[in-house]
Amino acid sequence: MSAARFLTAEEATLLSHAAEHWLRLRDVELNPGEYVHELLSSATLRSSKCTRQDIASINWTMEVQLSGCSVPKEMTLVCPGDADIALGRVSVLTLVGLNLVGRVVGSVAQIPSAQGASQAATLLAARRCTALERGRRPARIEPAKPLY
């Protein structure tokens, strides 16, 4: 399966700001900013006119088959402020979100775990989440604060 990632401008901006913040952290064992930097370096920026319906995106609901689970899981990728695990809304800045955003249906992502092993996640389907689209507001992106 393809490892290609296709991001919207909104997603790329959100990830870029998060990476900048994370890369400024000091003395951390695992820095997600490095992963996001690699993701952004290799991703393709989608046109605002892109009509593809098979890409995991913010405010899209995905059906994901996790290795070791018999039933696929349904989750919706959202901006960090809209995350609510009880509603199945997963922040794009979580390990799951970072590994699925921009992937095409049929792709397999490796989701790392705290124990060091990773779990395969196959993206089975993606569809627009109409409930979130109706009340959609632009992602709140704040500039990084200076360290001094």
HUTA-V990013 format. One record per residue. N is the residue number from 1. RES is the residue in three letters. OMEGA is omega in whole degrees, 0 to 359 (NA if undefined). Layout:
N/RES/OMEGA  N/RES/OMEGA
This chain:
1/MET/182  2/SER/176  3/ALA/182  4/ALA/177  5/ARG/181  6/PHE/185  7/LEU/171  8/THR/177  9/ALA/178  10/GLU/180  11/GLU/180  12/ALA/179  13/THR/179  14/LEU/179  15/LEU/179  16/SER/179  17/HIS/178  18/ALA/179  19/ALA/179  20/GLU/178  21/HIS/183  22/TRP/181  23/LEU/177  24/ARG/179  25/LEU/180  26/ARG/174  27/ASP/174  28/VAL/183  29/GLU/181  30/LEU/183  31/ASN/180  32/PRO/179  33/GLY/179  34/GLU/178  35/TYR/181  36/VAL/177  37/HIS/178  38/GLU/179  39/LEU/181  40/LEU/181  41/SER/184  42/SER/183  43/ALA/174  44/THR/178  45/LEU/180  46/ARG/175  47/SER/177  48/SER/179  49/LYS/181  50/CYS/182  51/THR/181  52/ARG/182  53/GLN/185  54/ASP/183  55/ILE/177  56/ALA/184  57/SER/176  58/ILE/182  59/ASN/173  60/TRP/178  61/THR/182  62/MET/170  63/GLU/187  64/VAL/175  65/GLN/178  66/LEU/178  67/SER/180  68/GLY/178  69/CYS/182  70/SER/183  71/VAL/177  72/PRO/177  73/LYS/176  74/GLU/179  75/MET/179  76/THR/176  77/LEU/182  78/VAL/172  79/CYS/184  80/PRO/182  81/GLY/182  82/ASP/183  83/ALA/177  84/ASP/185  85/ILE/179  86/ALA/179  87/LEU/181  88/GLY/180  89/ARG/185  90/VAL/179  91/SER/177  92/VAL/181  93/LEU/173  94/THR/178  95/LEU/179  96/VAL/181  97/GLY/180  98/LEU/182  99/ASN/181  100/LEU/184  101/VAL/178  102/GLY/180  103/ARG/181  104/VAL/176  105/VAL/183  106/GLY/179  107/SER/176  108/VAL/178  109/ALA/174  110/GLN/182  111/ILE/180  112/PRO/177  113/SER/180  114/ALA/180  115/GLN/178  116/GLY/178  117/ALA/176  118/SER/182  119/GLN/178  120/ALA/178  121/ALA/180  122/THR/179  123/LEU/184  124/LEU/183  125/ALA/176  126/ALA/178  127/ARG/179  128/ARG/177  129/CYS/185  130/THR/179  131/ALA/179  132/LEU/181  133/GLU/182  134/ARG/182  135/GLY/187  136/ARG/173  137/ARG/180  138/PRO/178  139/ALA/179  140/ARG/183  141/ILE/181  142/GLU/178  143/PRO/179  144/ALA/179  145/LYS/179  146/PRO/182  147/LEU/182  148/TYR/NA
